[in-house]
């Protein structure tokens, strides 16, 4: 009993700051500006309003930025699955531990370390101001995530099925396509979701490489801040719009995400 109480208390201590911040952001988004700057602070609005959400779309091309985020994240996730799933299978079959670690290092290396050379290269190619540089740079995030997760899933698959296929004359590519790939479908789902989340939330590549017309949502939220004043209501509403897709995905697929992270972290490499 004491163990359960201690566990519940630990969960409360860890989760409560994040939950409080989210609820405070929600409160700011549905209050008027007068209530947002009132002292003492007002947490529950007297007359909830959606005007802040309307203001976000009225004051800036937020719909275009949303479309940019969808295109960049969608392309980066799709390409990462196409490249990363076969790569994960090859690394798992070859037991290439050093290569798996190299992939992980590519994921955890700060983006600033290679952002400037990439910016110069895109400028030389005349691609700045388009969505292409954003898609390419987001692959640096999504491909390692997919590879690392898929390594764990492919290593956990039963070897008997593939060995039977090889005895029947199947090649390695055929064993991958017709045996391993259908069995690894849950892993592909998890890799897709995590790639989407990491790409959707990325800020640093967008703020450096995107132009006025190609901004993604995290950069658009940053630009709601002005030097003259801060409108807390529209800022919180914009942040809530960016957060909502990721939050819904995380809640709906929480079990699959935990399973994917566990498989990739324990079995991968």
C-alpha positions as CSV (number, residue, x, y, z in Angstrom):
1,X,0.0,0.0,0.0
2,X,2.8,2.4,0.9
3,X,4.5,1.6,-2.3
4,X,1.4,2.5,-4.3
5,X,1.0,5.8,-2.4
6,X,4.6,6.7,-3.0
7,X,4.3,5.8,-6.7
8,X,1.1,7.9,-7.0
9,X,2.8,10.8,-5.2
10,X,5.9,10.6,-7.5
11,X,3.6,10.6,-10.6
12,X,1.7,13.6,-9.2
13,X,5.0,15.5,-8.6
14,X,6.3,14.8,-12.1
15,X,3.0,15.4,-14.0
16,X,1.5,18.4,-12.1
17,X,3.9,21.1,-13.3
18,X,3.2,20.2,-17.0
19,X,-0.6,19.9,-16.4
20,X,-0.6,23.2,-14.5
21,X,1.2,25.0,-17.4
22,X,-1.1,23.5,-20.0
23,X,-4.2,24.5,-18.0
24,X,-2.8,28.0,-17.5
25,X,-2.2,28.3,-21.2
26,X,-5.8,27.2,-21.9
27,X,-7.0,29.8,-19.4
28,X,-5.1,32.6,-21.1
29,X,-6.5,31.5,-24.5
30,X,-10.2,31.8,-23.5
31,X,-9.9,35.0,-21.4
32,X,-10.1,38.6,-22.4
33,X,-6.9,40.7,-22.3
34,X,-8.2,42.6,-19.3
35,X,-8.6,39.4,-17.3
36,X,-5.2,38.2,-18.5
37,X,-3.4,41.2,-17.0
38,X,-5.6,41.5,-13.9
39,X,-4.0,41.4,-10.5
40,X,-4.5,39.2,-8.5
41,X,-4.5,36.7,-11.5
42,X,-7.7,35.2,-12.6
43,X,-7.6,31.5,-13.5
44,X,-11.2,30.8,-14.4
45,X,-12.7,33.4,-16.8
46,X,-16.0,35.0,-16.0
47,X,-17.1,35.1,-19.7
48,X,-15.0,32.6,-21.8
49,X,-14.3,33.8,-25.3
50,X,-12.9,32.4,-28.6
51,X,-11.9,35.9,-29.8
52,X,-8.2,35.1,-29.3
53,X,-8.4,32.2,-31.7
54,X,-10.1,34.4,-34.3
55,X,-7.4,37.1,-33.8
56,X,-4.6,34.6,-34.5
57,X,-6.0,33.8,-37.9
58,X,-7.1,37.4,-38.6
59,X,-3.8,39.1,-37.7
60,X,-1.5,36.7,-39.6
61,X,-1.7,34.0,-42.4
62,X,-1.9,31.3,-39.7
63,X,-3.7,29.0,-42.1
64,X,-0.8,29.1,-44.6
65,X,1.6,28.4,-41.8
66,X,-0.5,25.4,-40.7
67,X,-0.4,24.1,-44.3
68,X,3.4,24.6,-44.4
69,X,3.7,22.6,-41.2
70,X,1.5,19.8,-42.6
71,X,3.5,19.6,-45.8
72,X,6.9,19.7,-44.2
73,X,6.0,17.2,-41.5
74,X,4.1,14.9,-43.8
75,X,7.0,14.8,-46.4
76,X,9.7,14.4,-43.7
77,X,7.7,11.6,-42.0
78,X,6.9,9.8,-45.3
79,X,10.5,9.9,-46.6
80,X,11.8,8.8,-43.2
81,X,9.6,5.7,-43.3
82,X,10.6,4.9,-46.9
83,X,14.3,5.2,-46.0
84,X,14.4,4.3,-42.3
85,X,12.4,1.0,-42.3
86,X,14.7,-0.9,-44.8
87,X,17.7,0.7,-43.1
88,X,16.5,-0.5,-39.7
89,X,16.0,-4.0,-41.1
90,X,19.5,-4.1,-42.6
91,X,21.2,-2.9,-39.4
92,X,19.2,-5.5,-37.3
93,X,20.1,-8.4,-39.7
94,X,23.7,-7.4,-39.9
95,X,23.9,-6.7,-36.1
96,X,25.8,-3.5,-37.0
97,X,26.0,-2.1,-33.5
98,X,28.5,0.7,-34.3
99,X,26.3,1.8,-37.2
100,X,23.2,1.9,-34.9
101,X,25.2,4.0,-32.4
102,X,26.2,6.4,-35.2
103,X,22.6,6.8,-36.2
104,X,21.8,7.6,-32.5
105,X,24.6,10.2,-32.4
106,X,23.2,11.9,-35.5
107,X,19.9,12.2,-33.7
108,X,21.2,13.7,-30.5
109,X,23.7,16.1,-32.1
110,X,22.4,19.7,-31.7
111,X,21.0,21.1,-34.9
112,X,23.1,24.3,-34.6
113,X,26.2,22.3,-35.2
114,X,25.3,21.7,-38.9
115,X,22.7,24.3,-39.5
116,X,25.0,27.1,-40.8
117,X,26.7,24.8,-43.5
118,X,23.3,23.7,-44.6
119,X,22.0,27.2,-44.8
120,X,25.0,28.2,-47.0
121,X,24.5,25.2,-49.2
122,X,20.8,25.9,-49.6
123,X,21.5,29.5,-50.4
124,X,24.1,28.4,-53.0
125,X,21.5,26.1,-54.6
126,X,18.9,28.8,-54.6
127,X,16.5,26.9,-52.4
128,X,16.1,29.4,-49.5
129,X,12.6,30.7,-49.2
130,X,11.1,27.3,-50.2
131,X,9.9,24.3,-48.2
132,X,12.6,22.0,-49.6
133,X,15.3,23.0,-47.1
134,X,12.9,22.4,-44.2
135,X,11.9,18.9,-45.5
136,X,15.6,18.0,-46.0
137,X,16.7,19.2,-42.6
138,X,13.7,17.6,-40.8
139,X,15.0,14.3,-42.3
140,X,17.9,14.7,-40.0
141,X,15.4,14.3,-37.1
142,X,13.0,11.8,-38.5
143,X,15.2,9.2,-40.2
144,X,17.3,8.4,-37.1
145,X,14.1,8.1,-35.0
146,X,12.6,5.6,-37.5
147,X,15.8,3.6,-37.8
148,X,16.4,3.3,-34.1
149,X,12.8,2.2,-33.4
150,X,12.7,-0.3,-36.3
151,X,16.0,-1.9,-35.2
152,X,14.3,-2.9,-32.0
153,X,11.2,-4.3,-33.7
154,X,13.1,-6.3,-36.3
155,X,15.4,-7.8,-33.7
156,X,12.3,-9.0,-31.7
157,X,10.7,-10.8,-34.7
158,X,10.8,-14.6,-34.7
159,X,13.7,-15.8,-36.8
160,X,12.0,-19.1,-37.7
161,X,9.7,-17.5,-40.3
162,X,12.6,-15.8,-42.2
163,X,14.7,-18.9,-42.1
164,X,11.9,-20.9,-43.5
165,X,11.6,-18.4,-46.3
166,X,15.3,-18.6,-47.1
167,X,15.1,-22.4,-47.3
168,X,12.2,-22.0,-49.8
169,X,14.5,-19.9,-51.9
170,X,13.5,-16.3,-50.9
171,X,16.1,-13.6,-51.2
172,X,16.8,-11.2,-48.3
173,X,14.7,-8.5,-50.0
174,X,11.8,-10.9,-50.4
175,X,12.0,-11.9,-46.8
176,X,11.9,-8.3,-45.8
177,X,8.9,-7.5,-48.0
178,X,6.7,-10.5,-47.4
179,X,7.8,-11.7,-43.9
180,X,9.3,-8.9,-41.8
181,X,7.5,-5.9,-43.1
182,X,3.9,-7.1,-42.3
183,X,5.0,-8.3,-38.9
184,X,6.6,-5.0,-38.1
185,X,3.5,-2.9,-38.8
186,X,3.0,-1.9,-35.1
187,X,6.6,-0.6,-35.1
188,X,6.1,1.3,-38.3
189,X,3.0,2.9,-36.7
190,X,5.0,4.0,-33.7
191,X,7.9,5.3,-35.8
192,X,5.5,7.3,-37.9
193,X,3.8,8.9,-34.9
194,X,7.1,9.8,-33.2
195,X,8.6,11.2,-36.4
196,X,5.5,13.3,-36.8
197,X,5.7,14.7,-33.3
198,X,9.5,15.5,-33.5
199,X,9.1,17.1,-36.9
200,X,6.0,19.1,-36.0
201,X,7.6,20.6,-32.9
202,X,10.9,21.5,-34.5
203,X,11.7,25.2,-34.2
204,X,15.3,25.8,-34.8
205,X,15.4,24.8,-38.5
206,X,12.3,26.8,-39.3
207,X,13.4,30.0,-37.7
208,X,16.7,30.0,-39.7
209,X,15.7,28.5,-43.0
210,X,12.1,29.5,-43.5
211,X,11.1,32.7,-45.3
212,X,8.1,34.9,-44.6
213,X,5.9,32.7,-46.8
214,X,7.3,29.3,-45.6
215,X,7.2,29.7,-41.9
216,X,6.0,26.7,-39.9
217,X,3.7,26.9,-36.9
218,X,6.4,27.0,-34.1
219,X,8.0,29.9,-35.9
220,X,4.6,31.6,-36.4
221,X,3.9,31.3,-32.7
222,X,7.3,32.9,-31.9
223,X,6.5,35.8,-34.2
224,X,3.3,36.5,-32.3
225,X,5.7,38.0,-29.7
226,X,6.4,41.7,-30.4
227,X,8.8,44.1,-29.0
228,X,6.1,46.7,-28.2
229,X,3.8,44.5,-26.2
230,X,2.8,40.9,-25.6
231,X,-0.8,39.9,-26.2
232,X,-1.1,36.9,-23.9
233,X,-4.5,35.7,-25.2
234,X,-3.5,35.4,-28.9
235,X,-0.1,34.0,-28.0
236,X,-1.7,31.3,-25.8
237,X,-4.3,30.5,-28.5
238,X,-1.6,30.1,-31.1
239,X,0.4,27.9,-28.8
240,X,-2.7,25.8,-28.1
241,X,-3.4,25.3,-31.8
242,X,0.2,24.1,-32.4
243,X,0.0,21.8,-29.3
244,X,-3.4,20.2,-30.0
245,X,-2.5,17.8,-32.8
246,X,0.5,16.4,-30.9
247,X,-1.5,16.2,-27.7
248,X,-4.3,14.3,-29.3
249,X,-1.9,11.9,-31.0
250,X,0.0,11.3,-27.8
251,X,-3.2,10.6,-25.8
252,X,-4.7,8.3,-28.4
253,X,-1.5,6.3,-29.1
254,X,0.2,6.5,-25.7
255,X,0.5,2.7,-25.3
256,X,2.0,2.2,-28.8
257,X,4.5,5.1,-28.2
258,X,5.7,3.7,-24.9
259,X,6.1,0.3,-26.5
260,X,8.0,1.7,-29.4
261,X,10.4,3.7,-27.2
262,X,11.0,0.7,-25.0
263,X,11.7,-1.6,-27.9
264,X,14.0,0.9,-29.6
265,X,15.9,1.8,-26.4
266,X,16.4,-1.7,-25.0
267,X,16.7,-3.9,-28.0
268,X,18.0,-1.5,-30.6
269,X,21.8,-1.6,-31.4
